[in-house]
């Protein structure tokens, strides 16, 4: 299995990166927050999960092991495949997900596109304590990046959004999550931008 990818970023899109590993360009699907940490022409190091299907081999990439482990645990829930698991991590950090499950907060889980009330209840029931205890404190995870709206705007522009739209979405995200860390603000900004399409 391919558990790590390390190489130069050749291409970036809103859902994937192509990384050169010894002359082979590997397409790696990832969350917007993960993709925002990558830059074309620079080295990338991602923990990966290889999902094997009859007709495809798909790599999913993560900045840290906690994200990858959470991704793999999520796929153990009935009705949750790799795409839904990635969508969940695009909205919630692993710690926010742990907190939502622990608090039986179905509404938080329903913010993920494709998850309704029954799906949220199933996640809460089947995940139980599988995700382990919350590792960080407050809204942010233990490895959270400090607040920086310029980082969020820069990441959104890097993903192809016009700077003006990116700044407006970031401002709205900061109003929703005052004191939120960069991953939280980036997720919220992407939700704002997605709702305007």
N, C-alpha and C positions, 0 to 999 in steps of 0.2 A: 504493500500500500504506500501511497505517496503522502507522507505526513508533514513535510516541510517543502516550501519552494523558496529558492533564493536566487535572484538574478536581476537583470536590468528590466525596468518597465518599458515595454515597447509601445503599448497603446492603452488608453483608458476610455471607458464609456460610463454611462450612468449605472450599469449593472455588473461590469466585469473589467478585469485588467488582463493584458497579455504580457507574460513575463518570459524573458529569454533565459532558458536554463540550458547551458552548454550547447547553444545553437538551435534549440527547439523552443518554439513559442507556445507556452502553455496558457490556455484561457482559464482564468480563475474567476468564478462568480463570488461576489462579496457584497456586504452592506455598504450603503453610501458613506457611512462613517469610516469604514475601513478603506474604501477607495479614496477618500479625501486625504488619507495619510500618504498616498502614493504620488509620485511625480514621474512623468515620462522622462526617460534618460537617466533616472537615478536607480540605485539598487533598492530592492525590496526584499523583505524577509517575512513570509507569512506561514503560519501553521495551517495545514490544509486537511480536508476530509475528502476522500474520493468516494463518490457514490456510483455504484455499478448497476446499470440496468441492462435489459436484453439488447437494447439498441443504442446505448450511449454510456460513455464514461465521463462524469462531470466532476470537476474540482471546485471546491468551495474554500475560500481563504479567510483567515482571521488574524487579527493583530496579536491576540494572546490566547493562551491555552484555555482559559476560562470560557471564552466565547466558543471555541471549538468543542469543548466538552459539553457545554450547554446545548449547542447545535445537535450533537449526537444523542443526547438524552431526549431532546424534544421529539426526535424522530421515532422514539419508542411509544409515543402517544398515538392511539389509533386515529387514523385520518390525517395525521401530520406527516407530510413528506418533506424533502429537503427544501423545496421552494417556500413552503409555509414556515418552516423552521427559520429560514433566513429572513423572511418577512417579519417574524416575531423579533428577531435580533436587530432588525433595522429600526424598530420602534422602541424596544426595551433593552437596556444593558442587562447582563445576567443578574446583577444585584436587584435591579428594579423588577425583573421577572420573579426572582425569589420572593421579594417582598409582596408582589401582587398575589402569588400563589399562597404564601403564608397567611396573608390577610383575607384570602378568598375574594379578591377584588376582581370580579368578572368584568366590570366596566372598563378597567385598565386594559385587560386582555382583548376586549372587543374593539379597541382602537386600532388593532392590527387588521389590515384589509384581508378579507376572506375568513375572518373568525366572527361568528355570531354568538348569540347567548349560549346555545347548547355546546358549541365548540369551546367556549371559554370555561364553561362548567366542567367539561370533560378534561380540559387541560389541568384545572385545579385538582380534580379528583385523581387523575392518573399520575400527575407529577408528584403529588404529596410531598414527601421529604427527599425525593431523588436529587433535587438540585443542591441540597445541603443548606447550611445557614448563610445568611447575608454576610458578605465579607467586608463591605465598606460601611459607611455611615451616611445618613441623610440621603439626599437625592443621588449623589455621585457614588461611583464605585471606588474601591481603594486606590486604583491607578488613574483616577480621573485627572483630566487636564484642567488647569486653571481657566477661569472665565476669560474669554478673549473674543469679542465680536469680530475683530479683524480676521482672526483665524477661521471663523465660521464663514464669513463672506468670501475669503480667499478660497476656501474649500469648495463652496458653491460655484464660484466662478470657474474653478478648475474642472468642475463637473459639467460645465457648459451653460450655466445660467448667466444672464446679463447682470452686471454689477449692481445696477439700480434695483432690480427685482430681488437680488440676493440680500441687499442691505435692508429692504423693506421687510422681507421674510424674517431676517435675523432680528430686527427690531420687534416684530410681533412675537417671535419665539421668546425673546427676553422678557416681554410683558407677561407671557404665560408662565415662564419659569425664572423668576428673578433669582439671581445667584446661581443659575444652572451652570453646569460644566460644559465644555465644548461639545462632547458627544451628545449630551441632552439637547443643547441648543441646535446642533446640526440636524438631529432627527426631527425636532419640532419645526425647524425651518423648511425641511424637505416636505413635511406634511402640509405646511402652509402653501408651498409652491405647487404641490401636487393637487391641492384642492382648487387651485386657480386655473388649471388646465381645461 
